[in-house]
């Protein structure tokens, strides 16, 4: 777990729900780690390694456009 992430969580939630918030954040990171590896593997299998880079570039462009 990233210390900076925990520090941000502690400023966003109250003391009573801090443990639940940190736990939920950890579970979310774990699930996304598994799902992203699965999706990247599937994308490599179907479209090749280049397809993964194109999808990542599209996400970065989308993030820049929405900000």
C-alpha positions in Angstrom: 0.0 0.0 0.0 1.2 3.4 -0.8 1.8 5.7 2.2 0.7 8.8 0.3 -2.6 7.1 -0.7 -3.3 6.2 3.0 -2.5 9.8 4.0 -5.0 11.1 1.5 -7.7 8.7 2.6 -7.2 9.8 6.2 -7.9 13.3 5.3 -11.1 12.4 3.3 -12.9 10.2 5.8 -13.6 10.5 9.5 -11.7 8.5 12.2 -14.5 5.9 12.6 -14.5 4.8 9.0 -10.8 5.1 8.3 -10.1 1.4 8.7 -13.0 0.5 6.3 -11.8 3.1 3.8 -8.2 1.8 3.8 -9.5 -1.8 3.5 -11.7 -0.9 0.6 -8.9 0.9 -1.1 -6.6 -2.2 -0.7 -9.3 -4.5 -2.1 -9.9 -2.2 -5.0 -6.2 -2.1 -5.9 -6.0 -5.9 -5.7 -9.0 -6.5 -7.9 -7.8 -4.0 -10.5 -4.3 -5.6 -10.5 -5.9 -9.0 -11.3 -8.4 -7.6 -13.9 -5.8 -5.4 -15.6 -3.4 -8.3 -16.0 -6.2 -10.5 -17.4 -7.4 -7.8 -19.8 -3.8 -7.1 -21.0 -3.2 -10.8 -21.6 -6.4 -11.1 -23.5 -5.6 -8.1 -25.6 -2.1 -9.3 -26.3 -3.5 -12.7 -27.4 -6.1 -11.2 -29.7 -4.4 -8.1 -31.0 -0.7 -8.4 -30.2 1.5 -6.3 -28.1 0.9 -3.2 -30.2 -2.8 -3.3 -29.3 -2.0 -2.8 -25.6 0.0 0.3 -26.3 -2.7 1.7 -28.5 -5.3 1.1 -25.8 -3.0 2.7 -23.2 -2.4 5.7 -25.4 -6.2 6.1 -25.9 -6.7 6.1 -22.2 -4.0 8.8 -21.8 -5.6 10.9 -24.5 -9.0 10.5 -22.9 -7.6 11.6 -19.5 -6.0 14.7 -21.1 -9.2 15.6 -22.9 -11.4 15.3 -19.8 -9.1 17.5 -17.7 
